[in-house]
């Protein structure tokens, strides 16, 4: 088979093909048994979490919006029979390190217009993933699977071949979509589209090859009007919105697709898009004017590991797929230019104070602008921690970013933080992949990521483009099994470790900023649910972790004897806690809602709201019901003018309207 591979015009001087050949069955449909286990009882797919929070989509009847061209689980007319696909691992070629942008142009691999555009982007040299993938994509007809570390230029590694292909085929179906790029989140799709726009700006000759981003949360009709008006050659999309468009206009726009690209491919599989990807591939293949095996597939990700077989099943069209790995098997997946550090706290409450103490020390000892990203586990905890940071650092912009924020605001927020010289970008793991923010000095992590691979992607938000950066993760002692799991499975060892000891002044300062007990309690409840979900993956002992989180309620309120009001049924069903420990760490005498209705509210201390949130003057829970209750039940007169004022807080206002 290796000889057959070279018979397909793979230059021997370019590749040294290893003897490892993984034979993968390219299944075109899921088995009935596997499909049933993947679906819920009602026949709909069940996800662990809200799809929309990951930048995807939410819909009640998914099958009604399937792309035209066949039903799920049925082979389309003209579709090739089931066959075996060969994934060929390409051995490291030392000569690829000598490949330069000028060399690609001089050898005729890329056009002068494309060379001009990339040269003007001021890259010192090609990155390893670009050196190793651009030529194979352009000089062979095989599908390609590529793995590279975060921040090493994966996006440009597939955009350069795409634009070169568009230049060579500019007279063939010039008004049709020729490349479809699929991304797991809306924000990553917009990031890719912005990289395409950079190529356009650096050489107007490339503007004829237009692109469009099709993402959930945006106006569907506006996007379709743009499709008809601009007739783009490149479509960047999330799977849900792409399926929506293809269900209505697949024959109109997608009959001449030559490439499909899956960026962060492992993430697409992890969050349940594998079946959608098969449907998309099946539809594109069935309507392709050249033939059902014409479309080439490119898979790019920072963390592939042993998922190559699964990635190739059902979405690869060619008989051979080249696996190009730029990460050595003995090398950690994390970027080597990132200085990683672990700060260990005695308990969960102390861990809440630790990042604040670090930020204060940085601002006190260095007058340079401070630009950082802070990752936290849940949406509710993001909201809570942002309110604390804003009150502690009124002159430092704080950006709240998560999947529950309107897409238009998220897009504006990303643009603002990209242009900002200072600020703290507080986000969930929805901001861990593909987001490129220049000038990020440090990545802070309060707690563990939702998935092990997200640690790699989180810290990859710094040290972009060959620069150096810092990453610090803050954990309490019962979270330390995560560090062992990270070292064992990802070969990432954090050598620089420090202990954090909180002082009384920091506790009092934190307490003075904690003005909404209800919001604090909800954030802790979300953390309990989060850690329950991570218990098996990281080897946590949930009773110990739950005790730490529950005890932080009274500790942060400076009332150590006070317990979180959680019912026995809630502790059992949500957190898996039963027996004596429930009585020890929770107040089970009344339900959560009853305790809120009966408790005496904390006095209003002049809470300032986040500039881009929609909370009331009392601060805290941002829903219409909560605002209404404050308006009519508060002892103080509700000041509607103050409530609407754009200058409520001392923190610099960020207006997204």
Secondary structure, 3 states (H helix, E strand, C coil): CHHHHHHCCCCCCCCEEEEEEEEEECCCCCCHHHHHHHECCCCCECCCCCHHHHCCCCCCCCHHHCCCCCCCCCCCCCCCCCCEEEEEEEECCHHHHHCCHHHHHHCCCCCHHHHHHHHCCCCCCCCHHHHHHHHHHHHCCCEEEEECCCCCCHHHHHHHHHHHHHHHCCCCCCCCCCEEEEECCHHHHHHHHHHHHHHHHHCHHHHHCCEEEECCCCCHHHHHHHHHHHCCCEEEEEHHHHHHHHHHHHHHHCCCCCEEEEECHHHHHHCCCHHHHHHHHHHHHHHCCCCCCCCEEEEEECCCHHHHHHHHCCCCCCCEEEEEECCCCCCCCCCCCEEEEEEEECCHHHHHHHHHHHHHHHHHHCCCCCEEEEEECCHHHHHHHHHHHHHHCCCCCEEEECCCCCHHHHHHHHHHHHHCCCEEEEECHHHCCCCCCCCCCEEEEECCCCCHHHHHHHHCCCCHHHCCEEEEEEEEHHHCHHHHHHHHHHCCCCCEEEEECCCHHHHHHHHHHCCCHHHHHHHHHHHHHHHHHHHHHHCCCHHHHHHHHHHHHHHHCCCCCCCEECCHHHHHHHHCCCCHHHHHHEECCCCHHHHHHHCCCCCCCCCCCCCCCCCCCCCCCCCHHHHHHHHHHCCCCCCHHHHHCCCCCCCCCCCCC
